[in-house]
Amino acid sequence: MTIQNKFKIGDVVYINSDVNQTPQTIIAITVYSDEYHTYKLNSKEDCADYRDYEISYEKNVLLKIENY
């Protein structure tokens, strides 16, 4: 099986829906039997799993401004 992940362990990313746009570090990648995978993200406040479409390398500046 070949895994084509968009991000790698150690990358700093942002959760698309996080109003604070807190930087998160990818600390693990979990691969499931039906070939989808999740990324475990860690920050000072939280540690949780996300799919690749929920995270980005780019900070969503508009989301942060709108929730100021």
N, CA, C and O atoms as a Tripos MOL2 file, in Angstrom:
@<TRIPOS>MOLECULE
protein
  272   271    68     0     0
PROTEIN
NO_CHARGES

@<TRIPOS>ATOM
      1 N           0.8510   -1.1710    0.0000 N.3       1 MET1
      2 CA          0.0000    0.0000    0.0000 C.3       1 MET1
      3 C           0.8970    1.2350    0.0000 C.2       1 MET1
      4 O           1.8630    1.3180    0.7590 O.2       1 MET1
      5 N           0.5650    2.1770   -0.8520 N.am      2 THR2
      6 CA          1.2790    3.4430   -0.9070 C.3       2 THR2
      7 C           0.4020    4.5190   -0.2980 C.2       2 THR2
      8 O          -0.7620    4.6700   -0.6680 O.2       2 THR2
      9 N           0.9620    5.2580    0.6270 N.am      3 ILE3
     10 CA          0.2130    6.3250    1.2930 C.3       3 ILE3
     11 C           0.6410    7.6490    0.6930 C.2       3 ILE3
     12 O           1.8270    7.9780    0.6680 O.2       3 ILE3
     13 N          -0.3240    8.4000    0.2160 N.am      4 GLN4
     14 CA         -0.0270    9.7050   -0.3680 C.3       4 GLN4
     15 C          -0.5800   10.7820    0.5580 C.2       4 GLN4
     16 O          -1.6670   11.3150    0.3390 O.2       4 GLN4
     17 N           0.1850   11.0860    1.5880 N.am      5 ASN5
     18 CA         -0.2650   12.0840    2.5360 C.3       5 ASN5
     19 C           0.1500   13.4740    2.0720 C.2       5 ASN5
     20 O           1.2000   13.6560    1.4570 O.2       5 ASN5
     21 N          -0.6940   14.4430    2.3800 N.am      6 LYS6
     22 CA         -0.4780   15.8360    1.9860 C.3       6 LYS6
     23 C           0.5180   16.5280    2.9160 C.2       6 LYS6
     24 O           1.2420   17.4290    2.4920 O.2       6 LYS6
     25 N           0.5540   16.1100    4.1740 N.am      7 PHE7
     26 CA          1.4110   16.7200    5.1920 C.3       7 PHE7
     27 C           2.3200   15.6600    5.7880 C.2       7 PHE7
     28 O           2.0870   14.4650    5.6070 O.2       7 PHE7
     29 N           3.3550   16.0930    6.4990 N.am      8 LYS8
     30 CA          4.2540   15.1230    7.1310 C.3       8 LYS8
     31 C           4.4580   15.4810    8.5980 C.2       8 LYS8
     32 O           4.1870   16.6050    9.0190 O.2       8 LYS8
     33 N           4.9360   14.5160    9.3650 N.am      9 ILE9
     34 CA          5.1860   14.7170   10.7920 C.3       9 ILE9
     35 C           6.2080   15.8410   10.9670 C.2       9 ILE9
     36 O           7.2340   15.8900   10.2890 O.2       9 ILE9
     37 N           5.8910   16.7380   11.8960 N.am     10 GLY10
     38 CA          6.7510   17.8840   12.1620 C.3      10 GLY10
     39 C           6.2960   19.1660   11.4840 C.2      10 GLY10
     40 O           6.7460   20.2530   11.8450 O.2      10 GLY10
     41 N           5.3960   19.0450   10.4900 N.am     11 ASP11
     42 CA          4.8860   20.2450    9.8170 C.3      11 ASP11
     43 C           4.0520   21.0840   10.7790 C.2      11 ASP11
     44 O           3.3560   20.5520   11.6430 O.2      11 ASP11
     45 N           4.1310   22.3940   10.6190 N.am     12 VAL12
     46 CA          3.2790   23.3160   11.3760 C.3      12 VAL12
     47 C           2.1330   23.7090   10.4550 C.2      12 VAL12
     48 O           2.3510   24.1960    9.3450 O.2      12 VAL12
     49 N           0.8970   23.4910   10.9320 N.am     13 VAL13
     50 CA         -0.2990   23.7450   10.1380 C.3      13 VAL13
     51 C          -1.3260   24.5030   10.9780 C.2      13 VAL13
     52 O          -1.1250   24.7420   12.1680 O.2      13 VAL13
     53 N          -2.4240   24.8710   10.3320 N.am     14 TYR14
     54 CA         -3.5260   25.5700   10.9920 C.3      14 TYR14
     55 C          -4.8180   24.8210   10.7010 C.2      14 TYR14
     56 O          -5.0040   24.2910    9.6060 O.2      14 TYR14
     57 N          -5.7070   24.7790   11.6830 N.am     15 ILE15
     58 CA         -7.0120   24.1620   11.4980 C.3      15 ILE15
     59 C          -7.9000   25.1950   10.8160 C.2      15 ILE15
     60 O          -8.0360   26.3150   11.3080 O.2      15 ILE15
     61 N          -8.5010   24.8330    9.6990 N.am     16 ASN16
     62 CA         -9.2850   25.7790    8.9030 C.3      16 ASN16
     63 C         -10.3960   26.4540    9.6970 C.2      16 ASN16
     64 O         -10.6970   27.6220    9.4500 O.2      16 ASN16
     65 N         -10.9990   25.7650   10.6240 N.am     17 SER17
     66 CA        -12.1400   26.3130   11.3680 C.3      17 SER17
     67 C         -11.7660   26.9350   12.7150 C.2      17 SER17
     68 O         -12.6510   27.3860   13.4420 O.2      17 SER17
     69 N         -10.4890   26.9700   13.0620 N.am     18 ASP18
     70 CA        -10.0460   27.5280   14.3400 C.3      18 ASP18
     71 C         -10.0560   29.0550   14.2680 C.2      18 ASP18
     72 O          -9.2850   29.6460   13.5130 O.2      18 ASP18
     73 N         -10.9260   29.6930   15.0500 N.am     19 VAL19
     74 CA        -11.0420   31.1570   15.0010 C.3      19 VAL19
     75 C          -9.7840   31.8540   15.4920 C.2      19 VAL19
     76 O          -9.5340   32.9970   15.1120 O.2      19 VAL19
     77 N          -8.9910   31.2040   16.3190 N.am     20 ASN20
     78 CA         -7.7420   31.7940   16.8100 C.3      20 ASN20
     79 C          -6.5580   31.5510   15.8810 C.2      20 ASN20
     80 O          -5.5220   32.2040   16.0050 O.2      20 ASN20
     81 N          -6.7110   30.6150   14.9530 N.am     21 GLN21
     82 CA         -5.6420   30.2350   14.0240 C.3      21 GLN21
     83 C          -4.3450   29.9390   14.7690 C.2      21 GLN21
     84 O          -3.2810   30.4540   14.4250 O.2      21 GLN21
     85 N          -4.4560   29.1070   15.7850 N.am     22 THR22
     86 CA         -3.3160   28.6810   16.5940 C.3      22 THR22
     87 C          -2.4430   27.7100   15.7960 C.2      22 THR22
     88 O          -2.9700   26.7580   15.2200 O.2      22 THR22
     89 N          -1.1340   27.9190   15.7460 N.am     23 PRO23
     90 CA         -0.2580   26.9760   15.0510 C.3      23 PRO23
     91 C          -0.3200   25.6010   15.7250 C.2      23 PRO23
     92 O          -0.3210   25.4950   16.9520 O.2      23 PRO23
     93 N          -0.3720   24.5700   14.9110 N.am     24 GLN24
     94 CA         -0.4310   23.1890   15.3810 C.3      24 GLN24
     95 C           0.7170   22.4130   14.7350 C.2      24 GLN24
     96 O           1.0620   22.6610   13.5790 O.2      24 GLN24
     97 N           1.2990   21.4910   15.4660 N.am     25 THR25
     98 CA          2.3610   20.6480   14.9260 C.3      25 THR25
     99 C           1.8280   19.2430   14.7160 C.2      25 THR25
    100 O           1.1790   18.6840   15.6010 O.2      25 THR25
    101 N           2.0970   18.6690   13.5510 N.am     26 ILE26
    102 CA          1.6890   17.2890   13.2840 C.3      26 ILE26
    103 C           2.6470   16.3590   14.0210 C.2      26 ILE26
    104 O           3.8540   16.3680   13.7800 O.2      26 ILE26
    105 N           2.0790   15.5490   14.9310 N.am     27 ILE27
    106 CA          2.9250   14.6590   15.7280 C.3      27 ILE27
    107 C           2.7420   13.1890   15.3610 C.2      27 ILE27
    108 O           3.5360   12.3450   15.7760 O.2      27 ILE27
    109 N           1.6860   12.8700   14.5750 N.am     28 ALA28
    110 CA          1.4660   11.4780   14.1670 C.3      28 ALA28
    111 C           0.5240   11.4410   12.9690 C.2      28 ALA28
    112 O          -0.2770   12.3520   12.7600 O.2      28 ALA28
    113 N           0.6360   10.3810   12.1930 N.am     29 ILE29
    114 CA         -0.2890   10.1170   11.0950 C.3      29 ILE29
    115 C          -0.8280    8.7140   11.3140 C.2      29 ILE29
    116 O          -0.0600    7.7620   11.4510 O.2      29 ILE29
    117 N          -2.1560    8.5880   11.3470 N.am     30 THR30
    118 CA         -2.7920    7.2870   11.5480 C.3      30 THR30
    119 C          -3.4160    6.8370   10.2350 C.2      30 THR30
    120 O          -4.1880    7.5740    9.6210 O.2      30 THR30
    121 N          -3.0790    5.6280    9.8100 N.am     31 VAL31
    122 CA         -3.6100    5.0740    8.5690 C.3      31 VAL31
    123 C          -4.6350    4.0020    8.9220 C.2      31 VAL31
    124 O          -4.3690    3.1160    9.7350 O.2      31 VAL31
    125 N          -5.8170    4.0930    8.2980 N.am     32 TYR32
    126 CA         -6.8980    3.1420    8.5480 C.3      32 TYR32
    127 C          -7.0290    2.1690    7.3880 C.2      32 TYR32
    128 O          -6.4890    2.4040    6.3070 O.2      32 TYR32
    129 N          -7.7490    1.0750    7.6160 N.am     33 SER33
    130 CA         -7.8330   -0.0150    6.6450 C.3      33 SER33
    131 C          -8.4370    0.3890    5.3070 C.2      33 SER33
    132 O          -8.0870   -0.1950    4.2810 O.2      33 SER33
    133 N          -9.3190    1.3560    5.2870 N.am     34 ASP34
    134 CA         -9.9070    1.7600    4.0080 C.3      34 ASP34
    135 C          -9.0970    2.8700    3.3440 C.2      34 ASP34
    136 O          -9.6250    3.6270    2.5300 O.2      34 ASP34
    137 N          -7.8270    2.9640    3.6880 N.am     35 GLU35
    138 CA         -6.8380    3.8420    3.0830 C.3      35 GLU35
    139 C          -7.0490    5.3260    3.3240 C.2      35 GLU35
    140 O          -6.4680    6.1430    2.6100 O.2      35 GLU35
    141 N          -7.8550    5.7020    4.3010 N.am     36 TYR36
    142 CA         -7.8700    7.1100    4.6710 C.3      36 TYR36
    143 C          -6.9830    7.2780    5.8870 C.2      36 TYR36
    144 O          -6.6900    6.3140    6.5940 O.2      36 TYR36
    145 N          -6.5630    8.4930    6.1230 N.am     37 HIS37
    146 CA         -5.6640    8.7230    7.2450 C.3      37 HIS37
    147 C          -6.0130   10.0410    7.9330 C.2      37 HIS37
    148 O          -6.6420   10.9260    7.3540 O.2      37 HIS37
    149 N          -5.5770   10.1360    9.1940 N.am     38 THR38
    150 CA         -5.7680   11.3460    9.9710 C.3      38 THR38
    151 C          -4.4190   11.8360   10.4730 C.2      38 THR38
    152 O          -3.4490   11.0830   10.5650 O.2      38 THR38
    153 N          -4.3940   13.1060   10.7900 N.am     39 TYR39
    154 CA         -3.1960   13.7290   11.3340 C.3      39 TYR39
    155 C          -3.4760   14.1240   12.7740 C.2      39 TYR39
    156 O          -4.4780   14.7810   13.0560 O.2      39 TYR39
    157 N          -2.6020   13.7310   13.6780 N.am     40 LYS40
    158 CA         -2.7380   14.1440   15.0760 C.3      40 LYS40
    159 C          -1.9750   15.4480   15.2310 C.2      40 LYS40
    160 O          -0.7670   15.5210   15.0020 O.2      40 LYS40
    161 N          -2.7220   16.4850   15.6320 N.am     41 LEU41
    162 CA         -2.1470   17.8120   15.7970 C.3      41 LEU41
    163 C          -1.9980   18.1380   17.2700 C.2      41 LEU41
    164 O          -2.8360   17.7660   18.0920 O.2      41 LEU41
    165 N          -0.9300   18.8320   17.5890 N.am     42 ASN42
    166 CA         -0.6500   19.1850   18.9820 C.3      42 ASN42
    167 C          -0.3460   20.6810   19.0620 C.2      42 ASN42
    168 O           0.4100   21.2210   18.2540 O.2      42 ASN42
    169 N          -0.9470   21.3340   20.0490 N.am     43 SER43
    170 CA         -0.6340   22.7310   20.3610 C.3      43 SER43
    171 C          -0.5260   22.8420   21.8720 C.2      43 SER43
    172 O          -0.6100   21.8340   22.5730 O.2      43 SER43
    173 N          -0.3440   24.0380   22.3770 N.am     44 LYS44
    174 CA         -0.2590   24.2400   23.8340 C.3      44 LYS44
    175 C          -1.5730   23.8820   24.5140 C.2      44 LYS44
    176 O          -1.5730   23.4260   25.6570 O.2      44 LYS44
    177 N          -2.6970   24.0840   23.8200 N.am     45 GLU45
    178 CA         -4.0120   23.8860   24.4240 C.3      45 GLU45
    179 C          -4.6470   22.5330   24.1460 C.2      45 GLU45
    180 O          -5.4900   22.0920   24.9280 O.2      45 GLU45
    181 N          -4.2760   21.8510   23.0570 N.am     46 ASP46
    182 CA         -5.0700   20.7130   22.6110 C.3      46 ASP46
    183 C          -4.2320   19.7020   21.8310 C.2      46 ASP46
    184 O          -3.1340   19.9990   21.3590 O.2      46 ASP46
    185 N          -4.7840   18.5100   21.7170 N.am     47 CYS47
    186 CA         -4.2110   17.4560   20.8860 C.3      47 CYS47
    187 C          -5.3900   16.6770   20.3070 C.2      47 CYS47
    188 O          -6.1810   16.1060   21.0570 O.2      47 CYS47
    189 N          -5.5120   16.6480   18.9800 N.am     48 ALA48
    190 CA         -6.6680   15.9960   18.3550 C.3      48 ALA48
    191 C          -6.3250   15.5570   16.9360 C.2      48 ALA48
    192 O          -5.3160   15.9730   16.3670 O.2      48 ALA48
    193 N          -7.1930   14.6970   16.3720 N.am     49 ASP49
    194 CA         -7.0140   14.1710   15.0210 C.3      49 ASP49
    195 C          -7.8570   14.9530   14.0160 C.2      49 ASP49
    196 O          -8.9860   15.3470   14.3080 O.2      49 ASP49
    197 N          -7.2900   15.1700   12.8280 N.am     50 TYR50
    198 CA         -7.9730   15.8920   11.7540 C.3      50 TYR50
    199 C          -7.6750   15.2360   10.4250 C.2      50 TYR50
    200 O          -6.6300   14.6090   10.2530 O.2      50 TYR50
    201 N          -8.5950   15.3790    9.4850 N.am     51 ARG51
    202 CA         -8.3800   14.9240    8.1070 C.3      51 ARG51
    203 C          -7.6530   16.0280    7.3370 C.2      51 ARG51
    204 O          -7.6370   17.1810    7.7700 O.2      51 ARG51
    205 N          -7.0550   15.6780    6.2020 N.am     52 ASP52
    206 CA         -6.2450   16.6510    5.4630 C.3      52 ASP52
    207 C          -7.0430   17.8510    4.9560 C.2      52 ASP52
    208 O          -6.4820   18.9380    4.8190 O.2      52 ASP52
    209 N          -8.3180   17.6860    4.6770 N.am     53 TYR53
    210 CA         -9.1120   18.8150    4.1920 C.3      53 TYR53
    211 C          -9.4870   19.7950    5.3080 C.2      53 TYR53
    212 O         -10.0220   20.8690    5.0320 O.2      53 TYR53
    213 N          -9.2130   19.4350    6.5550 N.am     54 GLU54
    214 CA         -9.5190   20.3120    7.6910 C.3      54 GLU54
    215 C          -8.3460   21.1880    8.1130 C.2      54 GLU54
    216 O          -8.4940   22.0540    8.9750 O.2      54 GLU54
    217 N          -7.1770   20.9640    7.5070 N.am     55 ILE55
    218 CA         -5.9870   21.7120    7.9120 C.3      55 ILE55
    219 C          -5.2900   22.3180    6.6970 C.2      55 ILE55
    220 O          -5.5240   21.9160    5.5570 O.2      55 ILE55
    221 N          -4.4290   23.2930    6.9730 N.am     56 SER56
    222 CA         -3.7440   23.9950    5.9000 C.3      56 SER56
    223 C          -2.3970   24.5070    6.3880 C.2      56 SER56
    224 O          -2.2040   24.7340    7.5830 O.2      56 SER56
    225 N          -1.4660   24.6860    5.4520 N.am     57 TYR57
    226 CA         -0.1950   25.3190    5.7840 C.3      57 TYR57
    227 C          -0.3840   26.8190    6.0120 C.2      57 TYR57
    228 O           0.3890   27.4480    6.7340 O.2      57 TYR57
    229 N          -1.4060   27.3750    5.3980 N.am     58 GLU58
    230 CA         -1.6460   28.8180    5.4460 C.3      58 GLU58
    231 C          -2.6070   29.1950    6.5620 C.2      58 GLU58
    232 O          -3.6130   28.5200    6.7790 O.2      58 GLU58
    233 N          -2.2960   30.2730    7.2650 N.am     59 LYS59
    234 CA         -3.1760   30.8190    8.2940 C.3      59 LYS59
    235 C          -4.3570   31.4900    7.5920 C.2      59 LYS59
    236 O          -4.1640   32.2100    6.6130 O.2      59 LYS59
    237 N          -5.5770   31.2600    8.0840 N.am     60 ASN60
    238 CA         -6.7670   31.8950    7.5270 C.3      60 ASN60
    239 C          -6.9460   33.2490    8.2150 C.2      60 ASN60
    240 O          -7.6460   33.3540    9.2220 O.2      60 ASN60
    241 N          -6.3140   34.2690    7.6690 N.am     61 VAL61
    242 CA         -6.3060   35.5920    8.2770 C.3      61 VAL61
    243 C          -7.7180   36.1730    8.3340 C.2      61 VAL61
    244 O          -8.0610   36.8300    9.3170 O.2      61 VAL61
    245 N          -8.5350   35.9560    7.3220 N.am     62 LEU62
    246 CA         -9.9000   36.4920    7.3140 C.3      62 LEU62
    247 C         -10.7400   35.9250    8.4480 C.2      62 LEU62
    248 O         -11.5100   36.6610    9.0650 O.2      62 LEU62
    249 N         -10.6100   34.6440    8.7340 N.am     63 LEU63
    250 CA        -11.3530   34.0320    9.8330 C.3      63 LEU63
    251 C         -10.9510   34.6680   11.1510 C.2      63 LEU63
    252 O         -11.8040   34.9420   11.9950 O.2      63 LEU63
    253 N          -9.6720   34.9040   11.3340 N.am     64 LYS64
    254 CA         -9.1960   35.5080   12.5750 C.3      64 LYS64
    255 C          -9.6930   36.9460   12.7080 C.2      64 LYS64
    256 O         -10.0890   37.3510   13.8010 O.2      64 LYS64
    257 N          -9.6820   37.7160   11.6410 N.am     65 ILE65
    258 CA        -10.1440   39.1130   11.6680 C.3      65 ILE65
    259 C         -11.6360   39.1740   11.9520 C.2      65 ILE65
    260 O         -12.0810   40.0080   12.7410 O.2      65 ILE65
    261 N         -12.4160   38.3000   11.3160 N.am     66 GLU66
    262 CA        -13.8670   38.3040   11.4970 C.3      66 GLU66
    263 C         -14.2560   37.9880   12.9380 C.2      66 GLU66
    264 O         -15.3050   38.4360   13.3980 O.2      66 GLU66
    265 N         -13.4470   37.2390   13.6470 N.am     67 ASN67
    266 CA        -13.7580   36.8480   15.0170 C.3      67 ASN67
    267 C         -12.9850   37.6460   16.0470 C.2      67 ASN67
    268 O         -12.8750   37.2320   17.2010 O.2      67 ASN67
    269 N         -12.4500   38.7810   15.6440 N.am     68 TYR68
    270 CA        -11.6730   39.6380   16.5240 C.3      68 TYR68
    271 C         -12.5490   40.2750   17.5670 C.2      68 TYR68
    272 O         -12.0620   41.0360   18.4030 O.2      68 TYR68
@<TRIPOS>BOND
     1     1     2 1
     2     2     3 1
     3     3     4 2
     4     3     5 am
     5     5     6 1
     6     6     7 1
     7     7     8 2
     8     7     9 am
     9     9    10 1
    10    10    11 1
    11    11    12 2
    12    11    13 am
    13    13    14 1
    14    14    15 1
    15    15    16 2
    16    15    17 am
    17    17    18 1
    18    18    19 1
    19    19    20 2
    20    19    21 am
    21    21    22 1
    22    22    23 1
    23    23    24 2
    24    23    25 am
    25    25    26 1
    26    26    27 1
    27    27    28 2
    28    27    29 am
    29    29    30 1
    30    30    31 1
    31    31    32 2
    32    31    33 am
    33    33    34 1
    34    34    35 1
    35    35    36 2
    36    35    37 am
    37    37    38 1
    38    38    39 1
    39    39    40 2
    40    39    41 am
    41    41    42 1
    42    42    43 1
    43    43    44 2
    44    43    45 am
    45    45    46 1
    46    46    47 1
    47    47    48 2
    48    47    49 am
    49    49    50 1
    50    50    51 1
    51    51    52 2
    52    51    53 am
    53    53    54 1
    54    54    55 1
    55    55    56 2
    56    55    57 am
    57    57    58 1
    58    58    59 1
    59    59    60 2
    60    59    61 am
    61    61    62 1
    62    62    63 1
    63    63    64 2
    64    63    65 am
    65    65    66 1
    66    66    67 1
    67    67    68 2
    68    67    69 am
    69    69    70 1
    70    70    71 1
    71    71    72 2
    72    71    73 am
    73    73    74 1
    74    74    75 1
    75    75    76 2
    76    75    77 am
    77    77    78 1
    78    78    79 1
    79    79    80 2
    80    79    81 am
    81    81    82 1
    82    82    83 1
    83    83    84 2
    84    83    85 am
    85    85    86 1
    86    86    87 1
    87    87    88 2
    88    87    89 am
    89    89    90 1
    90    90    91 1
    91    91    92 2
    92    91    93 am
    93    93    94 1
    94    94    95 1
    95    95    96 2
    96    95    97 am
    97    97    98 1
    98    98    99 1
    99    99   100 2
   100    99   101 am
   101   101   102 1
   102   102   103 1
   103   103   104 2
   104   103   105 am
   105   105   106 1
   106   106   107 1
   107   107   108 2
   108   107   109 am
   109   109   110 1
   110   110   111 1
   111   111   112 2
   112   111   113 am
   113   113   114 1
   114   114   115 1
   115   115   116 2
   116   115   117 am
   117   117   118 1
   118   118   119 1
   119   119   120 2
   120   119   121 am
   121   121   122 1
   122   122   123 1
   123   123   124 2
   124   123   125 am
   125   125   126 1
   126   126   127 1
   127   127   128 2
   128   127   129 am
   129   129   130 1
   130   130   131 1
   131   131   132 2
   132   131   133 am
   133   133   134 1
   134   134   135 1
   135   135   136 2
   136   135   137 am
   137   137   138 1
   138   138   139 1
   139   139   140 2
   140   139   141 am
   141   141   142 1
   142   142   143 1
   143   143   144 2
   144   143   145 am
   145   145   146 1
   146   146   147 1
   147   147   148 2
   148   147   149 am
   149   149   150 1
   150   150   151 1
   151   151   152 2
   152   151   153 am
   153   153   154 1
   154   154   155 1
   155   155   156 2
   156   155   157 am
   157   157   158 1
   158   158   159 1
   159   159   160 2
   160   159   161 am
   161   161   162 1
   162   162   163 1
   163   163   164 2
   164   163   165 am
   165   165   166 1
   166   166   167 1
   167   167   168 2
   168   167   169 am
   169   169   170 1
   170   170   171 1
   171   171   172 2
   172   171   173 am
   173   173   174 1
   174   174   175 1
   175   175   176 2
   176   175   177 am
   177   177   178 1
   178   178   179 1
   179   179   180 2
   180   179   181 am
   181   181   182 1
   182   182   183 1
   183   183   184 2
   184   183   185 am
   185   185   186 1
   186   186   187 1
   187   187   188 2
   188   187   189 am
   189   189   190 1
   190   190   191 1
   191   191   192 2
   192   191   193 am
   193   193   194 1
   194   194   195 1
   195   195   196 2
   196   195   197 am
   197   197   198 1
   198   198   199 1
   199   199   200 2
   200   199   201 am
   201   201   202 1
   202   202   203 1
   203   203   204 2
   204   203   205 am
   205   205   206 1
   206   206   207 1
   207   207   208 2
   208   207   209 am
   209   209   210 1
   210   210   211 1
   211   211   212 2
   212   211   213 am
   213   213   214 1
   214   214   215 1
   215   215   216 2
   216   215   217 am
   217   217   218 1
   218   218   219 1
   219   219   220 2
   220   219   221 am
   221   221   222 1
   222   222   223 1
   223   223   224 2
   224   223   225 am
   225   225   226 1
   226   226   227 1
   227   227   228 2
   228   227   229 am
   229   229   230 1
   230   230   231 1
   231   231   232 2
   232   231   233 am
   233   233   234 1
   234   234   235 1
   235   235   236 2
   236   235   237 am
   237   237   238 1
   238   238   239 1
   239   239   240 2
   240   239   241 am
   241   241   242 1
   242   242   243 1
   243   243   244 2
   244   243   245 am
   245   245   246 1
   246   246   247 1
   247   247   248 2
   248   247   249 am
   249   249   250 1
   250   250   251 1
   251   251   252 2
   252   251   253 am
   253   253   254 1
   254   254   255 1
   255   255   256 2
   256   255   257 am
   257   257   258 1
   258   258   259 1
   259   259   260 2
   260   259   261 am
   261   261   262 1
   262   262   263 1
   263   263   264 2
   264   263   265 am
   265   265   266 1
   266   266   267 1
   267   267   268 2
   268   267   269 am
   269   269   270 1
   270   270   271 1
   271   271   272 2
@<TRIPOS>SUBSTRUCTURE
     1 MET1         2 RESIDUE 1 A MET
     2 THR2         6 RESIDUE 1 A THR
     3 ILE3        10 RESIDUE 1 A ILE
     4 GLN4        14 RESIDUE 1 A GLN
     5 ASN5        18 RESIDUE 1 A ASN
     6 LYS6        22 RESIDUE 1 A LYS
     7 PHE7        26 RESIDUE 1 A PHE
     8 LYS8        30 RESIDUE 1 A LYS
     9 ILE9        34 RESIDUE 1 A ILE
    10 GLY10       38 RESIDUE 1 A GLY
    11 ASP11       42 RESIDUE 1 A ASP
    12 VAL12       46 RESIDUE 1 A VAL
    13 VAL13       50 RESIDUE 1 A VAL
    14 TYR14       54 RESIDUE 1 A TYR
    15 ILE15       58 RESIDUE 1 A ILE
    16 ASN16       62 RESIDUE 1 A ASN
    17 SER17       66 RESIDUE 1 A SER
    18 ASP18       70 RESIDUE 1 A ASP
    19 VAL19       74 RESIDUE 1 A VAL
    20 ASN20       78 RESIDUE 1 A ASN
    21 GLN21       82 RESIDUE 1 A GLN
    22 THR22       86 RESIDUE 1 A THR
    23 PRO23       90 RESIDUE 1 A PRO
    24 GLN24       94 RESIDUE 1 A GLN
    25 THR25       98 RESIDUE 1 A THR
    26 ILE26      102 RESIDUE 1 A ILE
    27 ILE27      106 RESIDUE 1 A ILE
    28 ALA28      110 RESIDUE 1 A ALA
    29 ILE29      114 RESIDUE 1 A ILE
    30 THR30      118 RESIDUE 1 A THR
    31 VAL31      122 RESIDUE 1 A VAL
    32 TYR32      126 RESIDUE 1 A TYR
    33 SER33      130 RESIDUE 1 A SER
    34 ASP34      134 RESIDUE 1 A ASP
    35 GLU35      138 RESIDUE 1 A GLU
    36 TYR36      142 RESIDUE 1 A TYR
    37 HIS37      146 RESIDUE 1 A HIS
    38 THR38      150 RESIDUE 1 A THR
    39 TYR39      154 RESIDUE 1 A TYR
    40 LYS40      158 RESIDUE 1 A LYS
    41 LEU41      162 RESIDUE 1 A LEU
    42 ASN42      166 RESIDUE 1 A ASN
    43 SER43      170 RESIDUE 1 A SER
    44 LYS44      174 RESIDUE 1 A LYS
    45 GLU45      178 RESIDUE 1 A GLU
    46 ASP46      182 RESIDUE 1 A ASP
    47 CYS47      186 RESIDUE 1 A CYS
    48 ALA48      190 RESIDUE 1 A ALA
    49 ASP49      194 RESIDUE 1 A ASP
    50 TYR50      198 RESIDUE 1 A TYR
    51 ARG51      202 RESIDUE 1 A ARG
    52 ASP52      206 RESIDUE 1 A ASP
    53 TYR53      210 RESIDUE 1 A TYR
    54 GLU54      214 RESIDUE 1 A GLU
    55 ILE55      218 RESIDUE 1 A ILE
    56 SER56      222 RESIDUE 1 A SER
    57 TYR57      226 RESIDUE 1 A TYR
    58 GLU58      230 RESIDUE 1 A GLU
    59 LYS59      234 RESIDUE 1 A LYS
    60 ASN60      238 RESIDUE 1 A ASN
    61 VAL61      242 RESIDUE 1 A VAL
    62 LEU62      246 RESIDUE 1 A LEU
    63 LEU63      250 RESIDUE 1 A LEU
    64 LYS64      254 RESIDUE 1 A LYS
    65 ILE65      258 RESIDUE 1 A ILE
    66 GLU66      262 RESIDUE 1 A GLU
    67 ASN67      266 RESIDUE 1 A ASN
    68 TYR68      270 RESIDUE 1 A TYR
